[in-house]
């Protein structure tokens, strides 16, 4: 399955996956499930759920900055 992963405010990535979970997608883009929410059709999904869609949005919950 071909999946597009949009990290909101950052990059968009495209992957070919099979039997992957949303946590696997996060690993591929270098993000931890503890710092993001994975959204499908505007709704959050559990990271351990199998990927069953071709488009995913990832929202960062915490982002560092400069003082």
C-alpha positions, 0 to 999 in steps of 0.5 A, a space after each residue: 500500500 502506498 501511504 502519504 504522511 504529512 507532518 503538519 508544518 514540516 515535510 510530506 513523506 511517501 512510503 510503500 508499506 505492508 502490515 505496518 502500524 501507525 507507529 511504524 510510520 512515525 518511526 520512518 519519519 523519525 518521530 516518537 508517538 509521545 510527541 505527536 498525534 496521528 490523524 486519519 480523516 480528522 480523527 486521532 488513531 491509536 499508534 498500534 493500529 494497522 495502517 488502512 488508509 493512503 493519507 495520514 496527518 501527523 500533528 506535533 504536540 510539543 515543539 521546541 523553540 528559542 528564547 
